[in-house]
């Protein structure tokens, strides 16, 4: 069996920036083990698989090691493929994820695409010693989301200087750890670490901004913000807080269109 695959760089307007995702548009669902094997072979932070059911596109995401509940950059990449290569003519795509419900992506006139995602459920905690040791720097605030911890620091310089102990991070009881601070030229910056998913540092993490956006909206007193993820590849996002939903906007560019043998 031959399967077309697209590799799209998301949250960037230049190739080799942002976060690369693989996208497979399927006629019907493959076996979960096979999709996991494809994701492992692609060896990108995420591979998205999508099947159209009437007017809705069912969507699942796999890292090289596991299926995840929500992935922003691979959703943006999937929308880019549908808009540009599969003749989808409406301005808004409705996705459905068995793990995250209804998700929407709107094509904007300025080259951006805007994702509409559910806001993460968060709670403030006391500082957690095991996390602080793994990150190597004690935060001013610790927040627990549905799957990740968010650690808040004072400055962009602190975020840039963090050098985590990935062995210790891999032992934590969570999907990953996000670190964030006010930005020098944007409203806030972040980095995100997911060694338990086979991703030591994720280049740009859309799902993390469902946690970051409500926090910074309340701290900064504004609902629409600019954000940058400070990985080696880097990524740029525009985030808007809408209460129970958040909007996350970015651009995407194609890197590769190919065919895999299954």
N, C-alpha and C positions, 0 to 999 in steps of 0.2 A: 504494500500500500504506500502511495506517495502522499505526503501532506505538505502543503505550502506553509512556510513560516516567514514571518516578518520580524526584523529586529529594529526597534525604534528607540531613539534616545529621547527621553521625556524630561520635561522641565528645563529645556534649553532650546536655543535657536541655532546651535552649531553642533555638527557631528563631533563626537568624542567628549561632549559635555553632558551634564545631566545624568540620568540613570537609564541604562539600557534595559529594555524588556523584550522578550520574545512573545509573539502573538500567533496563535493557531486558531483559525476560523474553521469550525467543524460542522459537518452535516448532522452528526449525532454524537452523543457522548462516548468517549473511549473509556476503557477500564481505568480506574483510578491509579492502579499500579503502573500502567503504561504511561499515563500522563506524568506521573512522578519520575519515571525513567527518562522521558523526554526532557523534563525540566533539569534533571541531573546532567544529562548529556549537553544541554545548552549551557549549563554552568553560569547562568546569569542570576542576579538576585531574585528575579521572578520570571516565570513563563505563564502567560494568560491563555486560557482556553475558553472559547465562546461558542454557544449554539443558539441560533435564533428560534424562538417559539412565538409564532404570530408576530406581534409588534414589539415584543420584549426580547432582549438578548440575555440569556443566562450566562453567568460568568464565574469562573473559578481560577484561583491563582496558586501556583506551586513554586516554592524555592527549590534549590537543589536537594533539600532534605525533607521538606514537609509541605503540606497544604496549609494555607494561612486564611484567616478570617476576612482580611481586608487588605488590599494593596492599591495605593493611589497611582503610582507612576505607571503600573501595568494597565490600569483602567484607562488612563490618559492615552497610553500607547494603543490600546485596543480601539478606542474612539477614533484616533488618528487613522488607523487602518480602515475602519468602516467608512469614515467620511471620504477618504482619498482613494481607496482601492476597491471598495465593494459597492459603490454606487448608492450609498445611503444619502438621500436627498433632503431629509428633514434637518432642522437646526438642532434638535435635541434627541439624544439617544437615551432610552430607558434600559438600564441593566437590572438584572435581579441576581443577587447572590444568596444561596441557601444560608450562608452564615452571617450576612450583613443586611439583608433586605433589599429595598429598592435604592438604586443609585442612578444618578443622571449626569450626563455630560452634554453641555451646550457649546456649539461652535459659534465663536464671536467674530465680529467683522474685522478685528485688529490682529488676527492670526492666533489669538489665544483660544484655548478651550477651558471651560469652567465646569469643574466637577461639583456636584451637590451630594454631600455625604452626611450621615448621622454624626452628631457631636459625641465625642467619647464621654463616658461616665467617669468622673474623677473624684478623688478624695485626698485631702492633705494629710500627711503622716509626719511623725517624728523622723529625724534623720536615721537612716538604716546603715549600720556600721559595715555590713558585708558589701553593700553597694558602694559606699564611699571608698572602701579599700580597693574594690575592683576598678573604680574610675580613677582613683588616686587624688581626689580633691573633694573636700567636704562642701556641699551646696548650702545656699542660704534657705532653700526650700525644697522639700521632697513631696512629690505628688504621685499617686498610684492611679493609673488608668485601667481599662479593662484587661489589657494584656501587657502593658509596658509601664515602667517607671519614668517619670520626668523629673530631672534635677535642674534647679534654677541657680544661676551664678550671676555675678555682678557685671562682667564685662565680656566683650567679644574676644579679647586677648586670652582670657581664661579658657574659653571654649576651644580656641585654636591650639592652645598648649596642652590640652588633655591627651595623655598617652595611656589608654586603659590596659589593664591586665586581662587579656582575653580568656586566659585559663580560669580566672576567678569569675569573670562575667558569665562564662558558660555554665557555671554551677548555681547561678541565681534562679529563684523560683519566679520566672517571668519570661515573656517572649524576648524583651530587650530593654535597653536603657537609652533614653533621649536626654541630651544635655542642651541647655539653652540659656541665652542671655540677651540683653538689649544689643542691637547692632550699631555699628559705627555709621553705616550709610543706609541701613534699612531698619525697619521697626524691631525685628528680632532675628537672631541667628540660631542655628542648631547644628548638632551632629547626632547620629543615631547608630547604635551598635546592637547587632542581632546574631551573636555567634551560635546560639542554640538553633538557629535556622540555617546555619551554614554561611552567614553573611557577617563577617567580623565588623566592617563598617559599611553601612548602606550609603551609596552616593547621594540620593535624594529620596525622601520617604514621605509620600503623600499622606499615608495613614497617620503618621506621627503628627501631622498638622491638624487632625481632628482633636488631638489633645492640646497641642500648642496654641491653636487659635483662640479657644475660649479663655485660656489662662491670660494670654497677653492682651486680649480685648478688655478684660476687666482691669488689668494692671495699668494699661496705657490709656484707658477711657476712650477707646475708638473701636469701631466695628470692622473697618477695612484697613488692612495692613500689608506692608511689603515684608518679605522674608527671604532669607538665603540660607541654604544648607552648606556648611563649610567643609565638605569632603574634598578629596583631591580633584575630583571632576567638577564639583560645584553644581548648584542648581538654584533657580530663581522662581519664586512663587508669589502670588497675590492671594491673600486670605481674607475671608469675610465671615464674621460671626453673626448667625441668625437665630441664636437660641438653641433649639433642638437640632438644627442643621448647620453645617458650615459649607462655604463655597471656597474651593481651592482652584486657582487658575494657573495655567502654564502653557508653554509651547512645546512642540515636539518636532523631530526631524527623522527621516528614514536613514538607516545605515545599510541594511541588507535585506534583500528579498531572495528567498531560496526555497529549496525543496528537500524534505527529509524522507528517508526510507524507514518505514515502520514494519 
